[in-house]
Amino acid sequence: MASLRTRISRVLLPVALLASSLLAACSSVPKGEGTYLINVTAADGGKPVSGVEIIATGTGGRMRSGVPEKATTDEDGNASLMFGNWGSVDLQLYAGNATERWLVAQDRVAVNGGKSSVNPFRLILGAGRSGGNALYNLSITRVEKGGKVDN
């Protein structure tokens, strides 16, 4: 009976180690990097805002690149940007004399136009009349290949 246990442990131990190393390898694959579609609408009417320059930089411990990503919204208020696996993203919006800053939590962003259960945006600095009011409403989705849509 002892020899059977020894044989089983000799087989199962390497299998268990292999499975755990594969799981660890999968968890280290970046899940946050990719293309993100940002939609900018006016806070006071909900109309798309064109010509807003958006600058994105990574914040926090996972930020590796000091090079910001830049884009400008089109006539539909849309802009697409590449984010690294930053964890948190600092978005700066510029239009005329107005400047706003938003913080995006990448792990809360929905995929392919789905709906996030928790708002991934937090207003850091508004550009409204009182300085704390937002001029824009933002929505964001991560664009991935395939049919996956977050609910």
Phi and psi restraints in degrees (value plus and minus 20) as a CYANA .aco file:
   2 ALA   PHI     -84.4   -44.4
   2 ALA   PSI     -57.1   -17.1
   3 SER   PHI     -88.5   -48.5
   3 SER   PSI     -52.2   -12.2
   4 LEU   PHI     -86.8   -46.8
   4 LEU   PSI     -61.6   -21.6
   5 ARG   PHI     -83.5   -43.5
   5 ARG   PSI     -60.3   -20.3
   6 THR   PHI     -83.3   -43.3
   6 THR   PSI     -63.1   -23.1
   7 ARG   PHI     -84.7   -44.7
   7 ARG   PSI     -62.9   -22.9
   8 ILE   PHI     -83.5   -43.5
   8 ILE   PSI     -64.0   -24.0
   9 SER   PHI     -86.1   -46.1
   9 SER   PSI     -52.3   -12.3
  10 ARG   PHI     -88.2   -48.2
  10 ARG   PSI     -48.6    -8.6
  11 VAL   PHI    -107.0   -67.0
  11 VAL   PSI     -65.2   -25.2
  12 LEU   PHI     -93.4   -53.4
  12 LEU   PSI     -54.6   -14.6
  13 LEU   PHI     -81.2   -41.2
  13 LEU   PSI     -70.5   -30.5
  14 PRO   PHI     -82.5   -42.5
  14 PRO   PSI     -55.1   -15.1
  15 VAL   PHI     -85.5   -45.5
  15 VAL   PSI     -63.2   -23.2
  16 ALA   PHI     -84.2   -44.2
  16 ALA   PSI     -60.9   -20.9
  17 LEU   PHI     -85.1   -45.1
  17 LEU   PSI     -60.9   -20.9
  18 LEU   PHI     -83.6   -43.6
  18 LEU   PSI     -64.1   -24.1
  19 ALA   PHI     -83.3   -43.3
  19 ALA   PSI     -62.3   -22.3
  20 SER   PHI     -88.4   -48.4
  20 SER   PSI     -55.1   -15.1
  21 SER   PHI     -90.3   -50.3
  21 SER   PSI     -53.8   -13.8
  22 LEU   PHI     -87.6   -47.6
  22 LEU   PSI     -59.2   -19.2
  23 LEU   PHI     -84.6   -44.6
  23 LEU   PSI     -61.0   -21.0
  24 ALA   PHI     -84.3   -44.3
  24 ALA   PSI     -59.4   -19.4
  25 ALA   PHI     -85.0   -45.0
  25 ALA   PSI     -58.8   -18.8
  26 CYS   PHI     -87.3   -47.3
  26 CYS   PSI     -57.3   -17.3
  27 SER   PHI     -92.8   -52.8
  27 SER   PSI     -37.5     2.5
  28 SER   PHI    -109.2   -69.2
  28 SER   PSI     -23.5    16.5
  29 VAL   PHI     -91.2   -51.2
  29 VAL   PSI     107.7   147.7
  30 PRO   PHI     -80.3   -40.3
  30 PRO   PSI     108.9   148.9
  31 LYS   PHI    -127.1   -87.1
  31 LYS   PSI     -34.0     6.0
  32 GLY   PHI    -114.3   -74.3
  32 GLY   PSI     -40.4    -0.4
  33 GLU   PHI     -98.5   -58.5
  33 GLU   PSI     128.3   168.3
  34 GLY   PHI     131.0   171.0
  34 GLY   PSI    -185.4  -145.4
  35 THR   PHI    -113.7   -73.7
  35 THR   PSI     113.5   153.5
  36 TYR   PHI    -142.5  -102.5
  36 TYR   PSI     113.1   153.1
  37 LEU   PHI    -121.0   -81.0
  37 LEU   PSI     102.5   142.5
  38 ILE   PHI    -132.5   -92.5
  38 ILE   PSI     111.9   151.9
  39 ASN   PHI    -133.7   -93.7
  39 ASN   PSI     108.4   148.4
  40 VAL   PHI    -135.0   -95.0
  40 VAL   PSI     102.9   142.9
  41 THR   PHI    -145.4  -105.4
  41 THR   PSI     137.6   177.6
  42 ALA   PHI     -90.0   -50.0
  42 ALA   PSI     114.9   154.9
  43 ALA   PHI     -87.8   -47.8
  43 ALA   PSI     -48.2    -8.2
  44 ASP   PHI    -113.9   -73.9
  44 ASP   PSI     -17.5    22.5
  45 GLY   PHI    -176.0  -136.0
  45 GLY   PSI     -34.5     5.5
  46 GLY   PHI      59.1    99.1
  46 GLY   PSI     -12.5    27.5
  47 LYS   PHI     -99.9   -59.9
  47 LYS   PSI     125.7   165.7
  48 PRO   PHI     -80.4   -40.4
  48 PRO   PSI     123.1   163.1
  49 VAL   PHI    -133.1   -93.1
  49 VAL   PSI      99.7   139.7
  50 SER   PHI    -117.4   -77.4
  50 SER   PSI     136.6   176.6
  51 GLY   PHI      61.2   101.2
  51 GLY   PSI      -7.3    32.7
  52 VAL   PHI    -105.4   -65.4
  52 VAL   PSI     102.1   142.1
  53 GLU   PHI    -102.8   -62.8
  53 GLU   PSI     109.7   149.7
  54 ILE   PHI    -136.9   -96.9
  54 ILE   PSI     108.8   148.8
  55 ILE   PHI    -140.7  -100.7
  55 ILE   PSI     105.7   145.7
  56 ALA   PHI    -136.4   -96.4
  56 ALA   PSI     112.5   152.5
  57 THR   PHI    -154.7  -114.7
  57 THR   PSI     131.2   171.2
  58 GLY   PHI     -98.1   -58.1
  58 GLY   PSI     128.7   168.7
  59 THR   PHI    -147.5  -107.5
  59 THR   PSI     144.3   184.3
  60 GLY   PHI      66.1   106.1
  60 GLY   PSI    -192.3  -152.3
  61 GLY   PHI     -90.6   -50.6
  61 GLY   PSI     -45.4    -5.4
  62 ARG   PHI    -108.8   -68.8
  62 ARG   PSI     -23.5    16.5
  63 MET   PHI     -92.1   -52.1
  63 MET   PSI     102.9   142.9
  64 ARG   PHI    -134.4   -94.4
  64 ARG   PSI     -42.5    -2.5
  65 SER   PHI    -133.2   -93.2
  65 SER   PSI     114.7   154.7
  66 GLY   PHI    -109.4   -69.4
  66 GLY   PSI     -18.5    21.5
  67 VAL   PHI    -106.1   -66.1
  67 VAL   PSI      97.8   137.8
  68 PRO   PHI     -95.8   -55.8
  68 PRO   PSI     134.1   174.1
  69 GLU   PHI    -117.2   -77.2
  69 GLU   PSI     118.4   158.4
  70 LYS   PHI    -150.1  -110.1
  70 LYS   PSI     126.5   166.5
  71 ALA   PHI    -179.2  -139.2
  71 ALA   PSI     143.1   183.1
  72 THR   PHI    -146.3  -106.3
  72 THR   PSI     117.7   157.7
  73 THR   PHI     -87.8   -47.8
  73 THR   PSI     125.0   165.0
  74 ASP   PHI    -108.3   -68.3
  74 ASP   PSI    -189.4  -149.4
  75 GLU   PHI     -85.7   -45.7
  75 GLU   PSI     -38.2     1.8
  76 ASP   PHI    -113.9   -73.9
  76 ASP   PSI     -15.9    24.1
  77 GLY   PHI      59.1    99.1
  77 GLY   PSI      -4.6    35.4
  78 ASN   PHI    -122.2   -82.2
  78 ASN   PSI     124.3   164.3
  79 ALA   PHI    -166.2  -126.2
  79 ALA   PSI     122.0   162.0
  80 SER   PHI    -136.0   -96.0
  80 SER   PSI     118.9   158.9
  81 LEU   PHI    -154.8  -114.8
  81 LEU   PSI     130.1   170.1
  82 MET   PHI    -112.7   -72.7
  82 MET   PSI     105.2   145.2
  83 PHE   PHI    -128.5   -88.5
  83 PHE   PSI     122.8   162.8
  84 GLY   PHI    -100.0   -60.0
  84 GLY   PSI    -194.2  -154.2
  85 ASN   PHI    -103.3   -63.3
  85 ASN   PSI      48.8    88.8
  86 TRP   PHI    -108.0   -68.0
  86 TRP   PSI     -43.1    -3.1
  87 GLY   PHI      66.0   106.0
  87 GLY   PSI     -81.0   -41.0
  88 SER   PHI    -145.6  -105.6
  88 SER   PSI     123.0   163.0
  89 VAL   PHI    -144.4  -104.4
  89 VAL   PSI     111.6   151.6
  90 ASP   PHI    -113.5   -73.5
  90 ASP   PSI      94.8   134.8
  91 LEU   PHI    -124.3   -84.3
  91 LEU   PSI     107.2   147.2
  92 GLN   PHI    -134.7   -94.7
  92 GLN   PSI     107.9   147.9
  93 LEU   PHI    -132.5   -92.5
  93 LEU   PSI     108.8   148.8
  94 TYR   PHI    -145.1  -105.1
  94 TYR   PSI     109.8   149.8
  95 ALA   PHI    -173.3  -133.3
  95 ALA   PSI      94.6   134.6
  96 GLY   PHI      42.2    82.2
  96 GLY   PSI    -145.6  -105.6
  97 ASN   PHI    -112.3   -72.3
  97 ASN   PSI     -22.0    18.0
  98 ALA   PHI    -110.4   -70.4
  98 ALA   PSI     117.4   157.4
  99 THR   PHI    -155.1  -115.1
  99 THR   PSI     109.7   149.7
 100 GLU   PHI    -147.7  -107.7
 100 GLU   PSI     132.0   172.0
 101 ARG   PHI    -147.6  -107.6
 101 ARG   PSI     114.2   154.2
 102 TRP   PHI    -148.4  -108.4
 102 TRP   PSI     131.3   171.3
 103 LEU   PHI    -132.6   -92.6
 103 LEU   PSI     110.6   150.6
 104 VAL   PHI    -133.5   -93.5
 104 VAL   PSI     107.6   147.6
 105 ALA   PHI    -111.5   -71.5
 105 ALA   PSI      88.5   128.5
 106 GLN   PHI     -81.1   -41.1
 106 GLN   PSI     -53.7   -13.7
 107 ASP   PHI     -93.3   -53.3
 107 ASP   PSI     -26.5    13.5
 108 ARG   PHI    -121.4   -81.4
 108 ARG   PSI     -24.1    15.9
 109 VAL   PHI     -98.4   -58.4
 109 VAL   PSI     111.6   151.6
 110 ALA   PHI     -93.5   -53.5
 110 ALA   PSI     141.0   181.0
 111 VAL   PHI    -127.6   -87.6
 111 VAL   PSI     118.2   158.2
 112 ASN   PHI      33.4    73.4
 112 ASN   PSI      24.4    64.4
 113 GLY   PHI      62.8   102.8
 113 GLY   PSI     -12.7    27.3
 114 GLY   PHI     -93.1   -53.1
 114 GLY   PSI    -198.3  -158.3
 115 LYS   PHI    -128.5   -88.5
 115 LYS   PSI     110.3   150.3
 116 SER   PHI    -101.7   -61.7
 116 SER   PSI     124.0   164.0
 117 SER   PHI     -96.0   -56.0
 117 SER   PSI     -46.2    -6.2
 118 VAL   PHI    -146.4  -106.4
 118 VAL   PSI     115.1   155.1
 119 ASN   PHI     -79.8   -39.8
 119 ASN   PSI     103.0   143.0
 120 PRO   PHI     -99.0   -59.0
 120 PRO   PSI     -29.1    10.9
 121 PHE   PHI    -120.3   -80.3
 121 PHE   PSI     125.9   165.9
 122 ARG   PHI    -159.0  -119.0
 122 ARG   PSI     105.9   145.9
 123 LEU   PHI     -92.0   -52.0
 123 LEU   PSI     105.0   145.0
 124 ILE   PHI    -117.3   -77.3
 124 ILE   PSI     -67.1   -27.1
 125 LEU   PHI    -163.6  -123.6
 125 LEU   PSI      92.8   132.8
 126 GLY   PHI    -103.5   -63.5
 126 GLY   PSI     145.1   185.1
 127 ALA   PHI    -140.0  -100.0
 127 ALA   PSI      -3.9    36.1
 128 GLY   PHI     -92.0   -52.0
 128 GLY   PSI    -194.1  -154.1
 129 ARG   PHI     -78.6   -38.6
 129 ARG   PSI     -55.9   -15.9
 130 SER   PHI    -112.7   -72.7
 130 SER   PSI     -18.4    21.6
 131 GLY   PHI      65.0   105.0
 131 GLY   PSI     -41.9    -1.9
 132 GLY   PHI    -127.7   -87.7
 132 GLY   PSI     -29.5    10.5
 133 ASN   PHI    -105.5   -65.5
 133 ASN   PSI     121.6   161.6
 134 ALA   PHI    -102.7   -62.7
 134 ALA   PSI     119.0   159.0
 135 LEU   PHI    -107.6   -67.6
 135 LEU   PSI     -40.2    -0.2
 136 TYR   PHI    -144.7  -104.7
 136 TYR   PSI     130.8   170.8
 137 ASN   PHI    -126.1   -86.1
 137 ASN   PSI     117.3   157.3
 138 LEU   PHI    -139.7   -99.7
 138 LEU   PSI     126.5   166.5
 139 SER   PHI    -153.7  -113.7
 139 SER   PSI     132.4   172.4
 140 ILE   PHI    -164.0  -124.0
 140 ILE   PSI     125.6   165.6
 141 THR   PHI    -164.5  -124.5
 141 THR   PSI     125.4   165.4
 142 ARG   PHI    -109.1   -69.1
 142 ARG   PSI     109.6   149.6
 143 VAL   PHI    -115.2   -75.2
 143 VAL   PSI      97.8   137.8
 144 GLU   PHI    -145.1  -105.1
 144 GLU   PSI     133.1   173.1
 145 LYS   PHI     -92.3   -52.3
 145 LYS   PSI     127.4   167.4
 146 GLY   PHI      82.6   122.6
 146 GLY   PSI    -199.8  -159.8
 147 GLY   PHI    -115.0   -75.0
 147 GLY   PSI     -13.6    26.4
 148 LYS   PHI     -86.1   -46.1
 148 LYS   PSI     109.3   149.3
 149 VAL   PHI    -152.5  -112.5
 149 VAL   PSI     107.2   147.2
 150 ASP   PHI     -92.5   -52.5
 150 ASP   PSI     121.9   161.9
